[in-house]
């Protein structure tokens, strides 16, 4: 994983853990939902960084393996939502969805709205 993604991954994980901790004061299910969403999003990001170059630039002859990794990553993102739907007393589905999307939200906010011109 390159430095750009490492920095954003680290920032979004730190922000997610802090929000999870703060949400625990409102209810433990909110904090757990957020935490499981953030963890699964980070796992998906790490997994995607392993195969995305091969998949985009056709470097590997066996693309079936890359598509299986992609499918597994999508299933990882569905786990927090499924846990929130099946066990609503332990995990909140809305905070889990926010945790899954936090990496993308952090990336957009930092790069688009807080963009600094390089000199």
Backbone torsions as a table, in degrees:
resi	resn	phi	psi	omega
1	UNK	NA	135.2	-178.2
2	UNK	-78.2	172.1	-173.7
3	UNK	-64.6	-34.7	179.6
4	UNK	-60.2	-48.4	179.9
5	UNK	-71.4	-34.5	177.6
6	UNK	-62.0	-42.9	-179.3
7	UNK	-64.4	-47.2	-179.7
8	UNK	-67.6	-35.3	178.2
9	UNK	-65.0	-44.2	179.7
10	UNK	-65.4	-43.0	179.7
11	UNK	-63.9	-45.4	-178.3
12	UNK	-68.7	-33.6	177.0
13	UNK	-67.1	-43.1	178.5
14	UNK	-63.0	-45.1	178.8
15	UNK	-62.7	-42.6	-179.9
16	UNK	-63.9	-40.9	178.9
17	UNK	-67.0	-39.8	179.0
18	UNK	-66.4	-42.1	177.3
19	UNK	-65.3	-39.3	177.5
20	UNK	-60.5	-44.3	178.9
21	UNK	-62.0	-43.9	-180.0
22	UNK	-68.1	-35.1	178.6
23	UNK	-70.2	-21.1	177.7
24	UNK	-63.4	-25.8	177.1
25	UNK	-71.1	-29.2	177.0
26	UNK	-79.1	-28.7	-180.0
27	UNK	167.3	138.2	-175.5
28	UNK	-63.7	-30.9	-179.0
29	UNK	-67.9	-29.3	177.5
30	UNK	-70.2	-44.2	178.5
31	UNK	-65.9	-40.9	179.1
32	UNK	-67.5	-38.6	177.6
33	UNK	-62.8	-44.3	178.5
34	UNK	-64.0	-44.2	-177.3
35	UNK	-64.5	-44.9	-179.2
36	UNK	-66.7	-34.1	175.8
37	UNK	-65.9	-42.4	179.1
38	UNK	-66.1	-43.0	-179.1
39	UNK	-64.2	-43.8	-179.7
40	UNK	-68.6	-35.0	176.5
41	UNK	-65.6	-38.4	177.7
42	UNK	-67.1	-41.3	177.0
43	UNK	-62.4	-41.0	177.9
44	UNK	-63.6	-40.5	179.7
45	UNK	-64.4	-42.9	178.8
46	UNK	-64.9	-41.7	179.2
47	UNK	-66.1	-41.6	-179.3
48	UNK	-65.9	-33.5	179.9
49	UNK	-67.1	-19.0	179.0
50	UNK	-76.7	-32.9	-171.5
51	UNK	-118.8	-6.9	-170.4
52	UNK	-67.1	-38.3	178.9
53	UNK	-65.9	-40.9	177.9
54	UNK	-63.9	-37.0	-177.2
55	UNK	-74.2	-39.1	-177.5
56	UNK	-77.1	-37.4	-174.1
57	UNK	-106.6	10.0	175.4
58	UNK	52.9	44.7	-179.7
59	UNK	-78.7	-26.8	-177.2
60	UNK	-104.3	140.5	-180.0
61	UNK	-73.1	-33.4	-178.0
62	UNK	-91.4	92.0	-179.6
63	UNK	-82.9	-12.8	179.7
64	UNK	-63.0	-40.3	177.8
65	UNK	-62.6	-40.0	178.0
66	UNK	-64.2	-41.3	179.3
67	UNK	-69.3	-30.8	174.7
68	UNK	-67.6	-40.2	174.6
69	UNK	-60.8	-42.5	179.1
70	UNK	-61.2	-44.4	179.2
71	UNK	-64.2	-41.4	177.9
72	UNK	-63.7	-38.1	177.5
73	UNK	-64.2	-40.4	177.4
74	UNK	-64.8	-39.4	177.3
75	UNK	-65.4	-35.0	175.9
76	UNK	-60.3	-38.8	179.6
77	UNK	-71.1	-22.3	178.6
78	UNK	-82.9	-18.2	-177.8
79	UNK	-61.0	-48.6	178.9
80	UNK	-61.7	-36.3	179.6
81	UNK	-69.1	-39.1	178.0
82	UNK	-66.9	-40.8	177.4
83	UNK	-62.5	-40.4	177.9
84	UNK	-66.2	-32.7	179.6
85	UNK	-78.5	-37.6	-176.8
86	UNK	-81.9	-39.8	-178.0
87	UNK	-119.4	71.3	-176.9
88	UNK	-68.8	-15.2	178.3
89	UNK	-80.6	-17.9	-178.0
90	UNK	-108.0	-32.5	-177.8
91	UNK	-133.1	136.1	176.2
92	UNK	-92.2	127.3	-175.6
93	UNK	-68.6	-31.2	-177.8
94	UNK	-74.2	-40.8	176.7
95	UNK	-71.9	-29.3	174.9
96	UNK	-65.8	-42.0	177.7
97	UNK	-64.8	-39.5	176.8
98	UNK	-64.6	-39.0	177.7
99	UNK	-64.0	-38.3	177.8
100	UNK	-65.6	-38.0	-177.3
101	UNK	-87.6	-4.8	-173.4
102	UNK	-61.1	-38.5	179.5
103	UNK	-60.0	-44.2	-179.1
104	UNK	-69.2	-39.3	178.7
105	UNK	-64.2	-43.9	179.4
106	UNK	-63.4	-40.3	179.0
107	UNK	-63.5	-44.5	-179.4
108	UNK	-67.0	-45.7	-178.5
109	UNK	-63.3	-44.2	-176.4
110	UNK	-71.2	-41.3	-174.0
111	UNK	-87.3	-28.5	-176.7
112	UNK	-97.3	-51.8	-173.7
113	UNK	-85.2	-29.5	179.6
114	UNK	-108.0	28.9	-176.3
115	UNK	-66.7	129.6	176.8
116	UNK	-111.3	133.1	179.5
117	UNK	-71.0	133.0	176.8
118	UNK	-81.3	137.8	-177.9
119	UNK	-101.9	NA	NA
